Amino acid sequence: MRILPALLLLIAVLPSSCAERPGAVGPSVGAVPVPPWQSPLSQSHALVGRIWLPGEDRFVEPPELARRLGAADFVLLGEKHDNIDHHHLQAWALERIIASGRRPVVAFEMLSPEQEPALRRHLADHPGQAEGLDIALDWPGSHWPDWSNYRPLFAASLAAGMEIRPANLPLADVRSLARGQILPPATLASYRLDQPLDGAAAAAMAGEIRDAHCGQLPEAMVPGMVDVQRARDTAMALAMTRDAPAGAVLIAGAGHVRTDRGVPVQIAALAPNRPVFSLAFVEVADGRDDPARYGELFAAPRPPFDAIWFTPRANDDDPCAGLAEFMKKRQEQEKK
């Protein structure tokens, strides 16, 4: 399983011309039922539908998870982007936070600062309406999965009167960092890149970058891509903590919400002493029934999250298939 969305990183760099243990049915929780599982693979796996707390080495029921979500100032909901069940469960979590009476900011990795003006214009013209927001944001032209996966999250946020914020890096900064270009000192400091990264963490992140790009990324680009990952984590933390007295919810890939070196670490530096809760939605692997072993998928002794919710797999596609050819074509375009 590859945790980092390899192709998304590449596209951002290169310029472009009671929890049930269900079979086919997802868990139903209180007044907010989760729809039947849509992901087709391993629905009968022993862990599907179960919620595990790695730090406490125990399973919990959804009502306890809901209480923890409602009690945290900052909640991070980590997805595998192409798994529809992860988006359904993110919507469940967001509804539980709303039901607790809180109205936090909702920050999306899928939105960049360049989209902020279009977002604000749409909401000024159509207050509280998610209808048409995909067109305003040019979602069909983005590299993210279909808008229907994310629309319920935007709709619930707007219906509850919560602020939506872009959480990703500006594209110009992504490209500059990835190419090893020098950014102004103030910009580097704002992303906390002026602070050295622990050697072990740097090596681990470099390994993840290489793996995410299937060994096809030129080695000279690896340090820059590590900086991109670090800066993205900080940008997301800034989006969550800036002028957010009611806290914030982050919708992002699971790699960003890990508690050992992801966004939670940056939140702790920016907003110390405010409760943070990281929930990752994790696809089950056949033959892997011990929840602690899922730390291996993140190159960690145990899963680096406060909680993980196990789901079926969306597919067994090889993420490396076609990547070499894609990179060759893009490099040829660079030379023209």
DRENFIGU-359130 format. One record per atom (N, C-alpha, C, O): y negated, z, x negated; residue in one letter. Coordinates in steps of 0.02 Angstrom, whole numbers, plus 50000, padded with zeros to 5 digits. Layout:
N
YZXa
...
This chain:
336
500605000049958m
500005000050000m
499385000049956m
499335004149910m
498914995449969r
498294995349931r
497754998549973r
497624996450029r
497425003649945i
496945007549983i
496265004249984i
495925004250035i
496055001449927l
495404998249924l
495454991249954l
495934987649941l
494964989149994p
494974982450022p
494774977349969p
494184975849962p
495264974749932a
495124970649874a
494674964749889a
494174963549855a
494854960949941l
494474954949955l
493764956549976l
493304952749962l
493664962350010l
492994964250030l
492564965549969l
491974963549968l
492834968949918l
492464970149857l
492284963549824l
491714962649802l
492744958949821l
492634952649788l
492104948649824l
491654945849792l
492144948249890i
491654944449928i
490954947249919i
490464943549917i
490914953949913a
490264957049904a
489954955549837a
489344955749829a
490374953849787v
490124952749719v
489924945549708v
489394944149681v
490364940849729l
490244933849715l
489784930849767l
489854932149826l
489304926749744p
488854923649792p
489234918549834p
489744915949812p
489004917249893s
489344912449936s
488874906749952s
488284907949962s
489104900149955s
488714894549977s
488814895550051s
488554891750092s
499465087351124c
500065088451085c
500235081751060c
500305076751096c
500295082151000a
500435075550976a
501155073850989a
501615077250964a
501255068851028e
501945066651039e
502175062950977e
501775061050935e
502835062050973r
503095057850920r
503375051650953r
503975051050963r
502915047050970p
503085041751016p
503455036050983p
503485035350922p
503735031851026g
503995025651002g
503455020451010g
503065019250964g
503425017351069a
502925012151080a
502285014751111a
501825010851123a
502245021151124v
501665023851159v
501315028851114v
501645033151084v
500645028351111g
500265033051070g
500205039751104g
500395040451162g
499945044751067p
499865051351096p
499335051451150p
498865047551149p
499415055951198s
498915056951250s
498635063951244s
499015068751244s
497975064451239v
497675070851223v
497135072451274v
496615069251276v
497265077451316g
496765079651363g
496505073951405g
496895069951431g
495835073551411a
495525068451453a
495405062051414a
495125057251442a
495595061851351v
495465055851311v
496135053151285v
496305054451227v
496505049451326p
497155046851303p
497065041351251p
496605037351256p
497495041351203v
497495035951154v
497945030451181v
498505031851203v
497715024251181p
498125018751208p
498795018051171p
498875020751116p
499265014451201p
499905013251167p
499785010151098p
499305006551086p
500245011751053w
500195008950986w
500175001350990w
500564998151025w
499714998550953q
499664991250949q
499994988550885q
500254982950885q
499974992550832s
500284990350770s
501044990350779s
501324995350802s
501374984950761p
502074984050782p
502604987150737p
503184987850758p
502434988950675l
502954990650627l
503064998150620l
502585001950613l
503695000150623s
503915007050612s
503635011850664s
503445017550648s
503615009650727q
503365014050780q
503825020150790q
503595025350814q
504465019550772s
504925025050782s
504995029550721s
505415034050720s
504595028450671h
504605032650610h
504485039950628h
504085041350673h
504815044550593a
504785051750610a
504075054550607a
503925059450641a
503635051550567l
502955054250559l
502445051150606l
501885053750612l
502615045650638v
502115042150679v
501855046750734v
502245049850771v
501195047250740g
500875051350791g
500765058550769g
500445062350806g
500995060550710r
500925067450688r
500305068250644r
500085063550611r
500035074250645i
499425075950608i
499595081350558i
499875086550576i
499435080250495w
499625084850442w
499025087050402w
498585083050387w
499005093550386l
498475096350344l
498735097250274l
499115101950262l
498565092850226p
498845093450159p
498685100150125p
499115102850090p
498085102750135g
497895108950102g
498255115050128g
498305120150094g
498525114650189e
498885120250220e
499625118850227e
500015123150248e
499825112750209d
500535110850210d
500855112050278d
501385115050283d
500515109750331r
500785110750398r
500515105350446r
499995102350434r
500895104350499f
500675099850552f
500255103750602f
500335109750610f
499805100150636v
499415103150690v
499435098650751v
499605092750746v
499255101550807e
499215097750869e
498495095050877e
498035097750847e
498415089750916p
497745086850924p
497205091650947p
496635091050924p
497345096550992p
496795101151010p
496515104950951p
495905106150947p
496945107050904e
496685110450845e
496285105750802e
495755107650776e
496515099650794l
496125094650757l
495445093650789l
494945093250755l
495435093150855a
494805092150890a
494315097850877a
493715096750869a
494575104050875r
494145109750861r
493845109250791r
493255110750781r
494245107050744r
493995106450675r
493485100850669r
492985101550633r
493585095550705l
493105090050705l
492435092450734l
491905090750708l
492465096250788g
491855098550820g
491485103750779g
490885104650788g
491835107250735a
491525112650696a
491205110250632a
490795113850603a
491365104250608a
491105101850544a
490445098350554a
490345094550602a
489975099450508d
489335095850511d
489445088450495d
489145084150526d
489875087150447f
489985080350424f
490725078650431f
491155081950401f
490865073550471v
491555071350484v
491635064350457v
491235059950471v
492165063250418l
492295056750389l
492955054150417l
493465057550412l
492955048150446l
493535045350479l
493755039150440l
493455033750446l
494285039850400g
494495034650354g
495035030150382g
495555032550405g
494915023750382e
495345018850414e
495665014150363e
495445013650306e
496185010650384k
496395004350354k
496084999050399k
496244998750458k
495664994950372h
495214990850413h
495574986550464h
495314985450519h
496174984050447d
496494979250493d
497004982450540d
497394978950571d
496994989150545n
497464992550589n
497094994750652n
496684999350650n
497234991450708i
496884992850770i
496995000050793i
496545003050823i
497575002950779d
497705009850800d
497225014650765d
497045019750794d
497025013150704h
496555017450669h
495875017550705h
495545022650708h
495685011850731h
495045011550768h
495095015250835h
494615018450857h
495675014750867h
495775018650928h
495725026150915h
495425029850953h
496025028350860l
496015035450844l
495325037650820l
495125043350832l
494955033350787q
494265034950770q
493855036050834q
493445040650838q
493965031750884a
493615032550947a
493805039150981a
493375042551009a
494445040950978w
494665047351004w
494295053050969w
494055057651002w
494265052850903a
493935058150865a
493185058550883a
492915064050891a
492865052750888l
492155052750905l
492035055550974l
491555059350985l
492465053951022e
492405056651090e
492495064251089e
492155067751127e
492945066751048r
493045074051044r
492425077451016r
492245082951038r
492095074450968i
491475077250940i
490935077250993i
490565082150999i
490875071851029i
490375071451083i
490525076751136i
490065079951161i
491165077551153a
491355082451204a
491205089551182a
491125093951224a
491165090751117s
490995097451092s
490255099051101s
490045104751090s
489865094051122g
489145095251134g
488705092951077g
488095093551082g
488995090351024r
488595088350966r
488395081050972r
488735077051004r
487825079350941r
487595072450940r
487395070550868r
486805069950853r
487895069750825p
487745068050756p
487545060750747p
487635056650792p
487265059250690v
487175052350668v
487865049150660v
488345052650642v
487915042650672v
488535039050659v
488385033550608v
488005028850622v
488675034250549a
488545029550494a
489155025150484a
489725027450486a
489025018650473f
489565013750467f
489555010450398f
489045007750377f
490125010750364e
490195006850302e
490094999450317e
489864995750273e
490254997250377m
490244990150394m
489534987350400m
489454981250405m
489034991650400l
488344989350406l
487984990450340l
488044995650308l
487604985350319s
487204985750258s
486464986650276s
486264985250332s
486064988950228p
485344989750243p
485014983350265p
484524983550303p
485264977650243e
484964971250264e
485014970250339e
484624966450368e
485494973450372q
485574972650444q
485164977650485q
485144977250546q
484844982250451e
484454987350487e
483924984450533e
483884986550591e
483514979550511p
483014976850557p
483314973750620p
483054974750675p
483864970050612a
484184966950670a
484464972250717a
484424971550778a
484744977550688l
485004983050728l
484444986250769l
484524987350829l
483884987750737r
483334990950771r
483024986450824r
482834988750878r
482964979950810r
482684975350860r
483124975150922r
482874975250978r
483774974750911h
484224974450968h
484164980751010h
484144980351072h
484154986550978l
484124992751017l
483444993751049l
483404997151101l
482924991051020a
482264991351052a
482254987051115a
481954988851165a
482574981251111d
482574976551168d
483104978451220d
483024976951279d
483644981651197h
484204983251241h
484424990451227h
484954991651199h
484024995251247p
484175002251230p
484865004451254p
485055003351312p
485235007451209g
485885010251226g
486435005151240g
486965007151263g
486314998851227q
486804993651245q
487164990951183q
486844988651135q
487824991151185a
488224988051133a
488324980551146a
488474976751100a
488244978551208e
488334971451226e
487834967251188e
487224968451191e
488084962251152g
487644957851114g
487484960351044g
487184956651005g
487674966451028l
487514969150962l
487884965350908l
487634964450852l
488484963050923d
488864959250873d
488504952850854d
488504950850795d
488184949550902i
487804943450887i
487184945150847i
487024941750799i
486844950550866a
486244952550829a
486404954050757a
486004952650712a
486984957050744l
487184958950677l
487544953350640l
487734954150581l
487654947650673d
488054942150645d
488734944650624d
488984942950570d
489034948750667w
489704951350651w
490214945750642w
490644946150598w
490184940350683p
490684935050674p
490654931950604p
491154929250580p
490084932350571g
490014929550504g
490164934450449g
490104932850390g
490354940550467s
490494945650417s
491214945250395s
491614941350422s
491394949350345h
492084949450321h
492484955050354h
493044956450333h
492214958250406w
492564963750438w
493014961250494w
492914955750520w
493524965250513p
493954963250569p
493544962250633p
492954963750636p
493884959650683d
493554957550744d
493124963150775d
493304969050772d
492564961250804w
492094965850835w
492424970250887w
492234976050896w
492934967650921s
493264971650973s
493564978050945s
493644982950982s
493744978150881n
494004984150850n
493484989650845n
493644995550852n
492864987750834y
492334992550820y
491864993750879y
491494998650881y
491884989150928r
491414989750984r
491454996551019r
490934999351035r
492064999351032p
492085005951065p
491715011451027p
491435015951058p
491715011050962l
491355016050922l
490595015350930l
490245020350938l
490355009250929f
489645008050939f
489455009951011f
488935013151022f
489865007951060a
489705009351130a
489685016751144a
489225019151177a
490175020551118a
490185027851130a
489585031151097a
489295035751126a
489405028951037s
488835031851002s
488185030651041s
487785035251050s
488095024551063l
487485022851099l
487455026251167l
486925028651188l
488025026551202a
488035029751268a
487865037151263a
487585040051310a
488035040251207a
487895047351197a
487205048551166a
487015054251154a
486835043151154g
486165043851127g
486145045551053g
485655048451029g
486665043751016m
486695045250945m
486415039550903m
486485033650921m
486105041350848e
485825036450803e
486385033050763e
486845036250738e
486335026450756i
486785022550715i
486425020650651i
485855018450652i
486775021450594r
486475019850530r
486935015450488r
487545016450487r
486645010650452p
487025007250400p
487175012050343p
486765016350327p
487775011450314a
487955016050260a
488145012650196a
488285015950146a
488165006050195n
488375002550135n
487795001450087n
487215003050104n
487944998850028l
487434997249978l
487074990749996l
487354986450030l
486454990049974p
486144983449978p
486554978449937p
486794980149883p
486634972449962l
487044967449929l
486784965949859l
487184964749813l
486134965849850a
485844964349784a
486064969549733a
486204967849675a
486094975849753d
486314981149707d
487054980549692d
487274981849636d
487454978649742v
488174977549731v
488264972249677v
488644973349629v
487924966649684r
488014961249636r
487764963149567r
488084961549517r
487204966549563s
486934968549498s
487404973349462s
487544972449403s
487644978349498l
488094983249467l
488744979949446l
488994981249391l
489024975749488a
489664972549473a
489614968049412a
490104967249376a
489034965149401r
488944960649344r
488704964249281r
488574961149230r
488634970849286g
488414974649228g
487684974049213g
487464975749158g
487294971749261q
486574971149251q
486234977949256q
486474982449292q
485684978849221i
485334985149219i
484904986049281i
484484981749296i
485004991549316l
484574993249373l
484034998049350l
484115001449299l
483474998449385p
482955003149367p
483225010249364p
483665012049403p
482965014349318p
483215021249312p
483195025149377p
483645029049392p
482675024049417a
482625027749481a
483195025749528a
483455029849565a
483385019249527t
483925016949570t
484595019849547t
484995022149587t
484695019849480l
485315022849454l
485355030249472l
485885032649491l
484795033749467a
484795040849484a
484925041949558a
485265046749577a
484655037449600s
484755038349673s
485485037649691s
485715040749739s
485865033649652y
486585032949664y
486995037749622y
487605037449622y
486655042149586r
486975047149543r
487395043949488r
487875046849464r
487195037849469l
487535034449415l
487265036449347l
487535034349295l
486735040449346d
486475042949283d
486885048949258d
486775051449203d
487355051149300q
487775056749281q
488455054149259q
488765050049294q
488705056349201p
489335053649176p
489915055349221p
489935060649253p
490395050749223l
490995051749264l
491545054749220l
491655052449164l
491885059749246d
492445062749210d
492935057349188d
493085052649225d
493185058049126g
493615052949098g
494225051449140g
494405045649149g
494555056649165a
495145055549205a
494975052049270a
495345047549292a
494415053949301a
494205050649363a
494025043349350a
494185038949390a
493695042049293a
493505035249276a
494125030949267a
494145025249291a
494625033649232a
495245029849222a
495605028549287a
495875023049299a
495615033549331a
495955032749395a
495605027549438a
495935023349469a
494945027749440m
494575022849480m
494655015849452m
494715011049489m
494655015249385a
494755008649355a
495445005949373a
495525000049388a
495945010349372g
496615008149392g
496645005849464g
496975000949480g
496295009449508e
496275007449578e
495935000649587e
496154996549627e
495394999549549i
495044993249554i
495494987549531i
495534982349564i
495844988449476r
496304983249452r
496844981849504r
497004976049519r
497134987249531d
497674986449580d
497414983149643d
497744978749672d
496814985149665a
496534982349726a
496414974849720a
496444971249770a
496274972649660h
496164965549649h
496774962149618h
496724956649590h
497354965449625c
497994962349609c
498034959949537c
498384955049522c
497674963249493g
497684961349423g
497304954849409g
497344952249353g
496934952249458q
496584945849450q
495854946649430q
495514941749415q
495604952749430l
494904953949414l
494824953749338l
495184957249303l
494354949849312p
494234949949239p
494084957049215p
493704960749247p
494394958949160e
494324965849136e
493604967749124e
493414973549132e
493194962949105a
492494964449091a
492124966749154a
491594969949149a
492394965049213m
492064966949275m
492274973849300m
491954976549345m
492804976649272v
493074982949298v
492564988649295v
492464992049345v
492224989849238p
491734995349238p
491194994549290p
490984999349322p
490954988449299g
490444987249350g
490694988649420g
490334991249462g
491324986849433m
491604988049499m
491714995549511m
491674997849567m
491874999249458v
491905006549465v
491225009249485v
491175013649527v
490695006649454d
490015008749472d
489855006949544d
489525010849579d
490085001149567v
489984999249637v
490305004349683v
490005006549732v
490925006249667q
491285011049709q
490915017749710q
490835020749763q
490705020049652r
490335026449648r
489685026049688r
489525030549725r
489325020549679a
488685019849714a
488785019349789a
488385022049827a
489315016049811r
489445015649883r
489585022549911r
489345024249965r
489975026549875d
490105033349899d
489455037249906d
489365040849956d
489015036549857t
488375040249861t
487935037549916t
487615041349952t
487925030849924a
487515027949978a
487755030450046a
487335031850090a
488405030950055m
488665033450119m
488485040750129m
488305042750185m
488525044750076a
488335051750081a
487595052450097a
487395056750136a
487185048250067l
486465048450081l
486325046650154l
485915049750187l
486675041550179a
486585039550249a
486775045150296a
486485045850350a
487265049150277m
487505054550320m
487055060750317m
486975064250367m
486755062050259t
486405068450250t
485645067850259t
485315072950270t
485365061850256r
484645060950260r
484405062250332r
484605058750378r
483965067150339d
483675068650405d
484215068850459d
484165065450511d
484715072850447a
485265073350495a
485425080650510a
485955083150490a
484975084150544p
485095091250558p
485705092450601p
486005097850598p
485895087550642a
486495088250684a
487115085650650a
487645085350680a
487055083850586g
487635081450549g
487745074050560g
487315070550587g
488325071650539a
488465064450542a
489215063250543a
489615067350520a
489395057450569v
490075054850568v
490065048350528v
489615044250537v
490555047450483l
490605041350444l
491215037450465l
491765040250471l
491125030950477i
491675026250489i
491745022150426i
491295018250409i
492305022850391a
492375019550326a
493115018750308a
493555021450342a
493235015050256g
493915014450230g
494155021050202g
493755025150179g
494815022050205a
495095028450184a
494935030050111a
494855035950094a
494885025050068g
494735026449998g
494065029849988g
493985033449939g
493595028850033h
492945031950027h
492925039150051h
492485042950031h
493395041150092v
493355047850122v
493805052850087v
493885058450112v
494105051050031r
494535055649995r
494115061349967r
493555060349943r
494395067349969t
494015073349953t
493975074849879t
493595079149858t
494375071249838d
494365072849767d
493815069249729d
493555071949680d
493615063149751r
493085059749716r
492705054649760r
492365050249734r
492765055249825g
492435050649869g
491785053449898g
491455057449866g
491615051249958v
490995053249991v
490945060849999v
490395063549990v
491485064450015p
491415071750022p
491145075249959p
490775080149965p
491315072749900v
491045075649838v
490295074649834v
489925079149814v
490065068849854q
489345067449853q
488975071449906q
488415073749894q
489285072349964i
488965076550016i
488885083649991i
488365086750003i
489395086249957a
489355093149931a
488775093949883a
488475099349880a
488605088649846a
488035089049800a
487365088349836a
486875091449817a
487355084249888l
486735082949924l
486585088049978l
485995089549991l
487095090850008a
487005095650063a
487495101450055a
487955102150095a
487405105450003p
487885110849990p
487925115850047p
487435117050082p
488515118650054n
488635123950103n
488655121550176n
488675125650222n
488655115050186r
488745112450254r
489465109950262r
489705106350218r
489805111850316p
490515110250323p
490655102750326p
490305099050361p
491165100650290v
491375093650287v
492105093250306v
492505097450286v
492295088150346f
492995087250364f
493175079950359f
492855075650390f
493675078550318s
493905071750306s
494575070550340s
495055074050326s
494595065650385l
495205063850421l
495375056550404l
494975052050417l
495955055450376a
496185048650361a
496745046650407a
497175050750423a
496735040450429f
497285037650468f
497715033650420f
497475029050387f
498345035450416v
498785032950364v
499405029550394v
499745032550436v
499535023550374e
500135020050397e
500755023050365e
500755024750306e
501285023650405v
501915026350378v
502255021050335v
502155015050343v
502665023550289a
503065019250246a
503805020750260a
504005026550262a
504195015650268d
504915016550281d
505235020350223d
505105018850165d
505655025250240g
505995029150189g
505575034750160g
505795038250115g
504965035650186r
504525040950162r
504365045550220r
503895044350258r
504775050950228d
504695055550284d
504355062050266d
504175065950310d
504245063350202d
503915069450179d
503165068050175d
502955063850135d
502765071350216p
502045069750216p
501705070850149p
501225067450133p
501955075650110a
501645076950045a
501715070949998a
501285069849955a
502235066950008r
502355061249964r
501835055649974r
501785051149933r
501455056050027y
500955050850038y
500365051449990y
499945047049986y
500345056949953g
499865057349899g
499975051949847g
499505049749814g
500595049749839e
500765044549790e
500385038049805e
500215034349759e
500265036749868l
499905030649887l
499185030749864l
498855025549859l
498935036849849f
498245037649826f
498225040049754f
497705042449731f
498785039449719a
498835041649649a
498595048849642a
498225050549596a
498825053049688a
498615060049689a
499235064449703a
499715062149733a
499215070849681p
499775075349693p
499925076349767p
500505077249786p
499415076049808r
499495076649880r
498955072349912r
498465070749878r
499025070449975p
498505066350006p
497815069550001p
497735075350022p
497325066149973p
496665069149960p
496205069050021p
495665066150020p
496425072350075f
496045072650137f
496145079550168f
496635082950151f
495705081550212d
495815087750248d
496365087050300d
496715091850315d
496435081050328a
496965079750376a
497145072450373a
496735068250357a
497775070850388i
497985063950395i
498365063150461i
498745067550481i
498235057650495w
498565056050558w
498975049750546w
498705044450529w
499625050350553f
500085044850537f
500135039850594f
500165041750652f
500145033550576t
500175028150626t
500695022950605t
500915022950547t
500895018650651p
501295012850631p
500905008350584p
500295009150576p
501255003650554r
500934998750510r
500724992550550r
501084990350595r
500154989950532a
499924983850566a
500304977750543a
500454973250583a
500484977550479n
500844971750452n
501104973550383n
500944978750355n
501514969350357d
501774969950289d
501534964050247d
501884961950200d
500954961450263d
500694955750226d
500564957650153d
500374963350139d
500664952950109d
500514953950039d
499774952750028d
499544947050035d
499384958050012p
498664957050005p
498484952749945p
497924950449939p
498974951749899c
498824947749840c
498954940249851c
498734936149811c
499294938649906a
499454931649918a
498814927649926a
498384929149968a
498744922649885g
498164918249889g
497554920749853g
497054917149848g
497564927049826l
496964929649794l
496804925949730l
496224924649715l
497324924249691a
497204920749628a
496864914049641a
496384912149606a
497114910449692e
496814903949708e
496094904849733e
495654900849717e
495994910049773f
495314911349799f
494834912549741f
494284909749740f
495034916649693m
494594918249637m
494464912049594m
493904911049569m
494974907949585k
494884901849546k
494354897349578k
493924894649544k
494404896549645k
493914892349679k
493214895149674k
492734891449665k
493154901849681r
492484904849678r
492194904249608r
491594903349600r
492614904949557q
492374904249488q
492144897049474q
491664895849438q
492504892249504e
492294885249497e
491624884049530e
491214880349504e
491514887349587q
490874886749621q
490314889649578q
489754887149578q
490464895049542e
489974898249498e
489734893449444e
489154893649424e
490184889149421k
490014884649364k
489594878649386k
489274875349345k
489594877249451k
489224871349475k
488474872649477k
488084868249496k
